[in-house]
């Protein structure tokens, strides 16, 4: 563990990515308390106002504070990433572990289900499901994303499990009479923790991007605000054409920075956990 921490503190990619994510996470947590306005959809002044001391990121066409919308939208994005990415990782781990360890008919059934979902375009499936819901909240959106994003995780975990289940320590645990579930939890999972953590980071970023895609085409939450809805409103009301860069650019820039930082973290963690890639 000390060795891992030593290389983690030395890895520039990991530190840069983690710093950016932590900055926006803190902004999402404390930003609504810093903002002068508590409702992101509240009319607070004249529309078309550029950034100023009164309005830090200006106002929208409808006189709404862009900074307030941004910090509340950040909360929604991190919530979707946590719930949607966490659910996709959890389902993928369960399917992958049991398919890889049990083998036989269980493996065939689980992989058949996984392959069916893999060949269906995820965005198209998300659009169909979201369009039939009378009410779409951030939580419902997160669950939909999580339940459609797990197949590639399941396939990756299954391949790792197939390799680990033939190791001596697993055979020894099997001889002692441990149940299959305990062998997966106490023998196989600990040897894959680094890989699981990296998978969660990828799922976290993927969930945020999927939510932005749904929001941008009008299938986001029916109430509240998100970064994707900010971008959609900016496009619908011609923010760029009207020169209102402070409305259109910040949400897209924030999404780019967060997803890019998560990619940096994942690359850095790969270098930390893989001795062949470590920088001495």
Phi, psi and omega in degrees: 000319179297323179296317179298313180297322180299312181286332178294317179292335181272344185279115184292320181298316179296316182293319178295311180299316181295322180296317180295315180297317180296322178300311182288330176294316177296322177296322178293324182284312187259346181304314179299334177278334178282325182298146179287339185242140188258351178241116183294342181256009182284143173282120186241352181172195180294147176282169177067019182277127178286170179306138181203182177296327180284315180239103190299326177239025178076190180234162178277182176301330185263012177076027177263145183284121184291322180297318179298318177297322182295314184289325176288325176294325175299318178302315180298318182295316179293325178295316178297318179298318181291310183285308182295313179293321178294318180294317179297319178294316182296311180296317179298321178295314181299309181297315182295317180297311184287325177294317182287321184278318184285318182067194176062219184293326179297316178299316182296318181293313182295320179287330175296315178297318180297315181294325178297314180290331180292324183277346176277126179303121185300315182297319179297319178295318178298318180297316181296312181295313183295326183290339182265359180271127179291329179230130181235108174259174180296322180294314179299318177300318180296318180295317179300315180296317181297322183280354178246355187252003187276340188304316183293329176294317180300317181294319180293317180292323179299316181295323177292321181293320178302325179286318185284330187291347178264003180286161185296319183294330176286318177299322179295317178296325179292322180294326181287353175093012178295146178290162180299320180298317180292324178296319179295316185287316189263343183246313185275313183302313180302331180278359179237011185300318180298318180294319179298318180297318179292324177297318180298320179298317178295318179293325178300308179295321179296322179295320178298315180294321179296319179295319178298319178299315179294318180297319186293330180265009174091015180246026178276195180302139179281348177225155178087198184219154175210169179297322178295320178293326176298316179295319180297314180296322179296321179288317182299324184255024169054048182297318181294315181297329180271002179080015181270065182298331182292345178266323186271322189281314185307313181296320178293321179294319180296316179299316180299317181294318182294311181294320176297320178294322177296322176296317177299317178299317181295318178295318179296319179294324177299320178290327180289315185280336181262108182304330182290338183258356185290144175266121181278000000 
